[in-house]
Amino acid sequence: MARTRTLEDLDLGTLASKTVLVRVDFNVPLVDGRVADDTRLIAALPTIAELRRAGARVLLASHCGRPKGEPDPGLSLRPVAERLSELIEGPVAFADDCVGETAESAARALAPGEVCLLENLRFHSGEKKNDPLFAAALAGLADAYVDDAFGTSHRAHASVVGVPERLRRNAAGRLLVREVEVLGRLLESPERPFVAIAGGAKIAGKLDTLENLLPRLDALVLGGGMANTFLAARGLDLGESLVERDRLDLALEILQRAEDLDTRVVLPADLVVCDDLESPNRIETVAAEEVPSGTKAVDIGLEGRAELAREVAAGATIFWNGPLGVFEKPPFDEGTLAAAHALAETSGFTVAGGGETVAAVRKSGVGEQIDHLSTGGGASLELLAGKILPGVSVLEVNK
């Protein structure tokens, strides 16, 4: 396996007074001009702190949301700079653009150990297109480059691959290194039994990951809309529940492959159903094969939660991606919160990945008891699917 350059390869002692462009993942929810969840900011602090101690001028770059290649005041990173300033207990300058004279002036104004956050990269269409001119403009701001944005490492964007192709002094930050090491461990040497919990709405985004993980797993626990599709594939009537009708044959193929590999597939024995998500008049728990007409499954039931807890308790390695119900609408978050508590209570090595999954873990209050909370949803799934991540590949020693 190729080795990724780290901060040690940059020789921290030589970075004093040098400008280091750090690609971070500050794609965070903004509500009423404030950061609603600072998990990703906190995750970037170790790398920022090391560079500051080395006397580097730290220039941070990130995207936020989907502004379609033009400025969107509602997606400005200014509130992020304000929250980051509180976290590092020191000033964080903010540049109103990420390239051009505004960014260049902000970079020049930095003293050793100081920090500046550039405006949203995706306010420029050149970011997603990996436009050579945009990448060159970003690279021109700095002497060295550090990528600590695992959540965007599966995207071949200008700030992810274009800049390190132009700045030969490049390396992965502490967060990126940790993500690759932990998720790589799940593929290469997981302690057995290895249990995966897969939730979320659809099979489609997780298909390659399931295919790659199945031969390594002892048990696959399914929940959420994904479980509905598997239950429907087995012939159950799920009423008005979310079911991917065009994926039923695929679900059967996965079930058959799991059986051939002697991998246990655990589907919820019971489901919480309701008649209407917005204004429910009827909420009840029923056996999976007894979903009443006119209702939809919105969570796993008590039996399903108990079975999940037993599988997690017996596992030596546990990976979880995707909520097990409509967790953003209490009380339909109880199954997902139960999963978080099960991971927190087991003695096995636990990894939870994906934005919604991490949000659920934080909501449960047990985040500190999970061994690794992955900051990357799509990136973690692609890595576990065995795919090459452009943002990691470009930082390899032989590149």
LINFENBEL-V642360 format. One record per residue. N is the residue number from 1. RES is the residue in one small letter. PSI is psi in whole degrees, -180 to 180 (* if undefined). BURIAL is I if it has 24 or more other C-alpha atoms within 12 Angstrom, else O. D_CENTER is the distance of its C-alpha to the mean C-alpha in Angstrom with 2 decimals. Layout:
((N	RES	PSI	BURIAL	D_CENTER) (N	RES	PSI	BURIAL	D_CENTER))
This chain:
((1	m	131	O	22.92) (2	a	147	O	22.93) (3	r	136	O	22.33) (4	t	136	I	20.01) (5	r	141	I	21.83) (6	t	-178	I	21.02) (7	l	-30	I	22.50) (8	e	-35	O	25.56) (9	d	-25	I	26.25) (10	l	-16	I	26.49) (11	d	82	O	29.14) (12	l	-31	I	28.18) (13	g	-16	O	31.90) (14	t	3	O	32.44) (15	l	-2	I	29.95) (16	a	127	I	32.25) (17	s	4	I	32.86) (18	k	148	I	30.62) (19	t	123	I	28.02) (20	v	120	I	24.52) (21	l	119	I	21.99) (22	v	116	I	18.53) (23	r	112	I	15.58) (24	v	166	I	13.05) (25	d	88	I	9.95) (26	f	36	I	11.77) (27	n	80	I	10.52) (28	v	157	I	11.41) (29	p	133	I	13.60) (30	l	124	O	17.23) (31	v	121	O	19.99) (32	d	42	O	23.64) (33	g	18	O	22.98) (34	r	155	O	20.94) (35	v	120	I	17.40) (36	a	-24	O	16.50) (37	d	114	I	13.55) (38	d	19	I	13.70) (39	t	-45	I	11.00) (40	r	-29	I	9.59) (41	l	-45	I	13.30) (42	i	-38	I	14.23) (43	a	-27	I	11.84) (44	a	-10	I	13.69) (45	l	-41	I	17.08) (46	p	-44	I	18.22) (47	t	-45	I	18.24) (48	i	-44	I	19.85) (49	a	-42	I	22.36) (50	e	-43	I	23.39) (51	l	-38	I	24.07) (52	r	-43	I	26.03) (53	r	-29	O	28.06) (54	a	-6	I	28.90) (55	g	16	I	30.37) (56	a	154	I	28.08) (57	r	112	I	27.83) (58	v	114	I	24.09) (59	l	111	I	23.02) (60	l	139	I	19.44) (61	a	137	I	17.96) (62	s	164	I	14.98) (63	h	170	I	14.48) (64	c	121	I	13.98) (65	g	-158	I	14.16) (66	r	76	I	16.35) (67	p	5	O	19.77) (68	k	35	O	21.31) (69	g	18	O	22.62) (70	e	157	O	24.79) (71	p	139	I	24.84) (72	d	105	O	23.69) (73	p	-31	O	24.77) (74	g	-13	O	22.36) (75	l	18	I	19.39) (76	s	145	I	21.10) (77	l	5	I	19.36) (78	r	-45	I	22.56) (79	p	-29	I	21.38) (80	v	-41	I	18.48) (81	a	-39	I	21.23) (82	e	-43	I	23.20) (83	r	-39	I	20.60) (84	l	-38	I	19.84) (85	s	-39	I	23.61) (86	e	-39	O	23.80) (87	l	-39	O	21.23) (88	i	-2	O	23.05) (89	e	47	O	26.36) (90	g	168	O	27.64) (91	p	143	O	27.91) (92	v	112	I	25.18) (93	a	160	I	26.89) (94	f	132	I	25.55) (95	a	133	I	26.55) (96	d	-2	I	27.05) (97	d	165	I	26.04) (98	c	-9	I	24.00) (99	v	173	I	26.93) (100	g	-172	I	30.71) (101	e	-36	O	33.19) (102	t	-48	O	31.11) (103	a	-41	I	28.34) (104	e	-42	I	31.04) (105	s	-40	O	33.01) (106	a	-39	I	30.08) (107	a	-43	I	29.41) (108	r	-31	I	33.13) (109	a	-14	I	33.43) (110	l	135	I	31.04) (111	a	161	O	32.88) (112	p	132	I	31.70) (113	g	-6	I	28.95) (114	e	162	I	28.17) (115	v	139	I	24.90) (116	c	136	I	24.45) (117	l	127	I	21.53) (118	l	156	I	22.13) (119	e	161	I	21.83) (120	n	119	I	19.06) (121	l	-34	I	18.97) (122	r	8	I	18.72) (123	f	-7	I	22.03) (124	h	130	I	23.40) (125	s	-22	I	23.25) (126	g	-20	I	23.59) (127	e	-58	I	19.99) (128	k	-28	I	18.57) (129	k	-8	O	21.86) (130	n	47	I	21.80) (131	d	129	O	25.29) (132	p	-40	O	27.41) (133	l	-40	O	29.10) (134	f	-44	I	25.98) (135	a	-41	I	24.44) (136	a	-38	I	27.84) (137	a	-41	I	28.04) (138	l	-47	I	24.79) (139	a	-32	I	25.92) (140	g	-11	I	29.29) (141	l	-17	I	28.04) (142	a	167	I	27.37) (143	d	-24	I	28.87) (144	a	166	I	25.72) (145	y	138	I	22.00) (146	v	130	I	19.00) (147	d	117	I	15.44) (148	d	23	I	12.94) (149	a	75	I	10.10) (150	f	-35	I	7.94) (151	g	-18	I	5.49) (152	t	9	I	8.92) (153	s	-12	I	10.56) (154	h	5	I	11.03) (155	r	128	I	13.07) (156	a	61	I	16.68) (157	h	168	I	17.20) (158	a	-45	I	19.96) (159	s	-12	I	18.17) (160	v	-43	I	16.09) (161	v	-34	I	19.03) (162	g	-41	I	22.09) (163	v	-50	I	22.40) (164	p	-22	I	22.18) (165	e	-22	I	24.64) (166	r	-23	I	26.99) (167	l	104	I	26.49) (168	r	-24	I	27.47) (169	r	91	I	26.62) (170	n	154	I	22.88) (171	a	166	I	20.48) (172	a	141	I	17.01) (173	g	177	I	16.31) (174	r	-40	I	15.88) (175	l	-47	I	12.13) (176	l	-43	I	11.71) (177	v	-46	I	14.54) (178	r	-43	I	13.30) (179	e	-49	I	10.01) (180	v	-40	I	12.38) (181	e	-48	I	15.01) (182	v	-49	I	13.36) (183	l	-34	I	11.76) (184	g	-35	I	15.04) (185	r	-36	I	16.96) (186	l	-31	I	15.77) (187	l	-37	I	17.33) (188	e	-42	O	20.29) (189	s	55	O	21.64) (190	p	137	I	20.17) (191	e	137	O	22.76) (192	r	152	O	24.23) (193	p	144	I	24.12) (194	f	120	I	20.54) (195	v	132	I	19.11) (196	a	138	I	16.09) (197	i	122	I	15.31) (198	a	123	I	14.11) (199	g	-151	I	14.18) (200	g	179	I	13.38) (201	a	-39	I	15.98) (202	k	156	I	16.56) (203	i	-37	I	17.15) (204	a	-52	I	16.90) (205	g	-13	I	13.22) (206	k	3	I	13.22) (207	l	-53	I	16.76) (208	d	-36	O	16.49) (209	t	-45	I	14.16) (210	l	-44	I	16.72) (211	e	-41	I	19.52) (212	n	-32	I	18.44) (213	l	-31	I	17.70) (214	l	-47	I	20.82) (215	p	-17	I	23.36) (216	r	-13	I	21.62) (217	l	150	I	21.23) (218	d	-30	I	23.90) (219	a	142	I	22.48) (220	l	114	I	20.04) (221	v	125	I	19.73) (222	l	145	I	19.03) (223	g	-179	I	18.66) (224	g	-162	I	18.07) (225	g	-31	I	19.25) (226	m	-44	I	18.54) (227	a	-36	I	21.12) (228	n	-43	I	23.54) (229	t	-39	I	23.73) (230	f	-39	I	24.54) (231	l	-41	I	27.07) (232	a	-36	I	28.64) (233	a	-28	I	28.89) (234	r	5	O	30.95) (235	g	5	O	33.28) (236	l	146	O	32.33) (237	d	112	I	32.94) (238	l	16	I	29.88) (239	g	-126	I	31.81) (240	e	14	O	29.84) (241	s	155	I	26.40) (242	l	119	I	23.59) (243	v	132	I	24.40) (244	e	90	I	23.63) (245	r	-30	I	27.29) (246	d	2	O	26.85) (247	r	10	I	24.67) (248	l	-44	I	27.14) (249	d	-38	O	28.70) (250	l	-42	I	25.39) (251	a	-41	I	24.54) (252	l	-38	O	27.99) (253	e	-41	O	27.47) (254	i	-42	I	24.34) (255	l	-41	I	26.40) (256	q	-42	O	29.27) (257	r	-41	O	27.32) (258	a	-42	I	25.94) (259	e	-42	O	29.54) (260	d	-32	O	30.80) (261	l	-1	O	28.39) (262	d	36	O	29.33) (263	t	122	I	25.78) (264	r	131	I	26.02) (265	v	121	I	24.26) (266	v	113	I	24.23) (267	l	149	I	24.40) (268	p	130	I	25.02) (269	a	-26	I	28.76) (270	d	161	I	28.79) (271	l	145	I	26.99) (272	v	128	I	27.12) (273	v	156	I	28.53) (274	c	166	I	29.66) (275	d	-27	O	31.78) (276	d	128	O	29.88) (277	l	-42	I	26.46) (278	e	-43	O	27.70) (279	s	72	O	31.06) (280	p	131	O	31.32) (281	n	-17	O	34.86) (282	r	117	O	34.22) (283	i	126	I	31.59) (284	e	163	I	32.32) (285	t	128	I	31.06) (286	v	161	I	32.51) (287	a	148	I	32.53) (288	a	-31	I	30.18) (289	e	8	O	33.33) (290	e	38	I	34.88) (291	v	120	I	32.67) (292	p	149	I	35.29) (293	s	139	O	35.98) (294	g	3	O	34.53) (295	t	165	I	31.58) (296	k	146	I	27.90) (297	a	131	I	25.58) (298	v	-1	I	23.08) (299	d	164	I	22.14) (300	i	152	I	23.11) (301	g	-173	I	26.44) (302	l	-43	I	27.86) (303	e	-42	I	28.79) (304	g	-40	I	25.37) (305	r	-40	I	23.84) (306	a	-41	I	26.57) (307	e	-43	I	26.02) (308	l	-45	I	22.29) (309	a	-38	I	23.29) (310	r	-42	O	25.91) (311	e	-43	I	23.67) (312	v	-43	I	21.16) (313	a	-31	I	24.18) (314	a	-12	I	25.64) (315	g	149	I	22.61) (316	a	-27	I	22.39) (317	t	129	I	18.79) (318	i	128	I	16.36) (319	f	134	I	12.91) (320	w	129	I	11.49) (321	n	121	I	9.20) (322	g	132	I	10.46) (323	p	157	I	13.08) (324	l	7	I	16.66) (325	g	-167	I	18.39) (326	v	71	I	18.53) (327	f	-19	I	17.05) (328	e	-5	I	17.27) (329	k	87	O	21.03) (330	p	144	O	22.75) (331	p	15	I	24.48) (332	f	15	I	22.29) (333	d	-1	I	19.49) (334	e	-38	I	21.64) (335	g	-41	I	20.48) (336	t	-42	I	16.79) (337	l	-35	I	18.01) (338	a	-38	I	20.32) (339	a	-43	I	17.61) (340	a	-44	I	15.98) (341	h	-35	I	19.52) (342	a	-42	I	20.27) (343	l	-38	I	17.54) (344	a	-30	I	18.82) (345	e	-15	I	22.36) (346	t	158	I	22.23) (347	s	-5	O	23.41) (348	g	171	I	21.13) (349	f	121	I	18.18) (350	t	137	I	15.08) (351	v	127	I	11.39) (352	a	132	I	8.96) (353	g	154	I	5.42) (354	g	145	I	3.65) (355	g	-51	I	4.92) (356	e	-37	I	8.32) (357	t	-47	I	8.39) (358	v	-39	I	7.76) (359	a	-40	I	10.15) (360	a	-39	I	12.47) (361	v	-45	I	12.63) (362	r	-41	I	13.50) (363	k	-34	I	15.94) (364	s	-18	I	17.53) (365	g	13	O	18.29) (366	v	19	I	17.52) (367	g	-37	I	14.46) (368	e	-16	O	16.90) (369	q	0	I	17.95) (370	i	133	I	14.78) (371	d	-39	I	15.01) (372	h	124	I	11.43) (373	l	110	I	8.39) (374	s	133	I	5.42) (375	t	-6	I	3.86) (376	g	123	I	2.22) (377	g	-73	I	2.92) (378	g	-38	I	6.27) (379	a	-44	I	6.62) (380	s	-40	I	6.37) (381	l	-40	I	8.56) (382	e	-39	I	10.76) (383	l	-43	I	11.37) (384	l	-17	I	12.30) (385	a	-3	I	14.39) (386	g	14	I	16.30) (387	k	156	O	15.73) (388	i	129	I	16.38) (389	l	119	I	13.77) (390	p	-40	I	16.05) (391	g	-20	I	14.58) (392	v	-44	I	15.17) (393	s	-40	I	18.39) (394	v	-17	I	20.01) (395	l	6	I	19.88) (396	e	150	I	21.68) (397	v	-35	O	25.11) (398	n	1	O	27.09) (399	k	*	O	25.69))
